[in-house]
Each structure stands twice: as C-alpha cells, then as structure tokens.
Amino acid sequence: MDFNYFYGRGADQFAFYQIPKILITDEKFAGITMESKILYSLMLDRASLSAKNGWLLVCFSGL
C-alpha cells in the first residue's frame, strides 16, 4: 500500500474532528467507550456548525 505523506501546511486540506483531551486523559471518563467519545466529537462538530449558521438549540425544562 502506497501512501502520500504530507508535511506542515499539507494538513490544511483535510477536515478533522476534535475530541476534548480530557475525555482521553481523565480517569473520570475511563468507563466510557471510545466509540462514545468519537460520537461526542461528531455531535460537537454538528453543534458548532449549527451555531455558526445561527441555529440555536432550545432546551425545554420538564421535557
């Protein structure tokens, strides 16, 4: 398998999901599966896109 390497600013052409470091390093989150942590990062990405587009998340108490 042949991979093209990228250096320095080459990473700018790719999109990345961010996972908060605390989810990986803090013992409080050790019982959470990696799949759940990745799902959280996907939802965080969608939420930031919604905020960027001016869509607000409205929470209703008691529901």
Secondary structure, DSSP 8 states (H G I E B T S, - for coil): -------GGGGGGS------HHHHH-GGGTTS-HHHHHHHHHHHHHHHHHHHTT------TT-
